[in-house]
Structures are given as C-alpha cells and as structure tokens.
C-alpha cells in the first residue's frame, strides 16, 4: 500500500509571510521536488506589522526583511519569480499565467493576500498613500522625514490608527476621518470601539466619526481634505486605510471558488490540486463551524505551513484548527484580540474607560472572543479557553478567579 | 539544548504560549516568563514550532 504520489512541481503564488512559510514547510516536510514562488513585488519576503509601527516612527529603522528570506534560493532551492503578479490560472492545463511566462504546476498554493482599497481618482495626487507594501511604507516615511506637519488618516481601522499613533509620536497634527459612527464596530463591537476611540482622544488625535471625504484640494499635491460636513482640514500627507480586498482577480473564470476570498474546505483545499492560505483564504473553520477569513500575521504563518503539509499529502490532509489572534499598538498601548467578535462584548476586568481591560464575546452559551487592552497576561489564557470551547459560564468563572488573583497580588 | 529569549526583541505577544504553554507564559506584568529552559530531544520539534510562531523573532535554541 503506497500513499498518494507527492507532486513533482509545487508552485506558491504570493511573496508575503504565507508564501515564505509555505515553501519553508515544504522543505521541512522533506519535499525534494521543484518548488517555485511567484511574488508580485520585487522585494524578498518582509514583515508587515512593523510597517505601520516602528518603521514609521524611527527614521533609522531597517527594512524588516525576514531572516529566512536570504535562504530561499540557496538552502531551500526555491525558484523565485519576483516582480510580476500572476494574471491567470488554467486548472485543466495546470498552468499559471505570470507576466509573459506560462508556469506549469502539479499542485498550487494560493497565498496572494489582499490589496489595499484606494479612493478613486487619487492615483495622480501626490501625498495620498495607502499602506500595505514596503514601497507604500517607504513613501509615507519619506513624507514624515521631509517634515510633513499635518496628516489626515482616512479610515479608523487598525492600520489607520497605528499610522495616526506613529504620526503623533513624530509630533504631527493628526486627524482621522471615519465614515461609521463608531470606529471598528465590525472588528470589536460598539462598546469596545468607543473605548478604543478614547485612546485617540487621550493622545490629541482629532477623530471625526460619521463623516466622509468629499474631495481633496491641491494641484498635483494634496493640500487639504474637504469633508461631507463642509469642514476643511489642511494636510500635507493623507493615508488611506479603508480596508483591503482579497487578491483573487487572477482566478476569475478559473473555476476556483471565490467569494470574498478563495473558498476552502476545513483542510484548506479549494479545488483539485489547489490550496490556499493567509489573508486570501476563506476556510471552513471547525472551531467556529462557519467559513472565516482573517488578515492576521499569526494565521498567515500557521495556515500556510498547514496548507502545504496537506498539499503534499492530500490523502492524509487534516483540518486546520486555529483561533484567530491579532495585536495592535497605539500610543504605546497594546491591544490584543483572540477569537471572533460576535455582538457587543462584556468587560470582566478593568473598565472601558480605564487604561487596561479584558472584555469577552459570547455566541449563545459559548465564549467566542476576547479583547484586551494592556492585559498581556490574559489574552492567551482566554484564547486557550476559546479553543477548548469553554462555555460562557466557565469563562466568567475563570475571569473571577483571575480577578481574585490580581486583587491578591496588589 | 536550551531555549533562549532575546529580551531586546520580545514584546510578549504570547504566540509561543499558545503553542507551548508548559514552556512559555506571559505574566501579569506583561513579561514573557520561561517556565522551563532545557529542551530534551523529544520536545525539540514542538519548541521549534513555538519559536517559529514568534512574530518578533525573539526566541532561539542554543546547543
């Protein structure tokens, strides 16, 4: 009895963290065949979280290339096709179109991530940026280094809020424009969104909710932003952080199922010989019994390795178990989230208006999520409870025990 | 073999704690505590997984 034959040629499309971890996992699993990595950018894989944090605050911060990036072509013997995006896929012929190349594959791992949304009509206006890639971050840092005085951040999501925080640290006047009445409602719920909004206020960032950008002023270079309430804000730098869309256009018409991401089964398989991982993958989560897609560092790293192991041994493929986790740093404060943000959370330690809190999210009788502010000792313990399918009552019991221990320590 | 924390890189994100809670714990002061340092050969793969899970590259193994 033999197991299924491993593919001869594995192609990973996507040159970010997921792509890197996928090819590393292939070699670690003993795959000795041909391994190709296709990346749209000319850069070797680099770390994104610092791009909205220390890379902006510290003019001397080095480019955060991954340590493993240098070993890709040497130790790992990966064919790197950098500088052109994949533009098409033919699953019948098993080929990927990429620039003027046609790249054949036996098995394919899609890790193309997401693309930052832009505001239409701003492409030709200097001083208006999104923040997703290293080249975006370099442009924003250059503007800060060149003495930008005032910045408007469009969108009060995590990226926008981190940019606002970095700009305040560099002494700029910062205004955030958010279309929703409360920021981050879909990511953390309304009460938590209000609590996080207060962080901006405490650090003199002018947060304006419930307004949109009407137009930009400036000939060739942005000078001001006019809002839907008629107000006008001078700005020599604008950063747009209004979300991102899965980079799946190249899969149009290929037959690979796409619905806000590449739709995968619990083993991360999307179609015959096609697997997906990272920000682009919407997989059926056995932990939450629904399809989910997350844009987090931790998921990209772990999911890519899992998808590759399954790709190499489809007959032994296992479901991907993962409780989403992300962090964000604003004004030196650490925000952490684990699980799913269902409904409005309840504070079980600290208070919404305090400098530290733990808040829990429930779905019926089950604990499904935890948000913490400056409570780093708590987050992973609750993440474990979520993985163990703890009930809401068990979660409250655990919270009471933690609270008693904290009280005793004071 | 020993697991080592580079304190200049660690920001106590806790990924290691999820993978290997018998080795790593972030305490209530927001600092990573090594519950054990010595890594027997049988545990090596699991500890390496925890090391790979670190977003800041703060963990390593020392012979």
Interface residues (C-beta under 8 A of the other chain):
Chain A: X47 X49 X67 X297 X298 X301 X302 X325 X327 X334 X336 X374 X376 X377 X378 X379 X380 X383 X384 X406 X409
Chain B: X11 X12 X13 X14 X15 X17 X18 X21 X25 X26 X27 X28 X29 X30 X52 X53 X55 X57
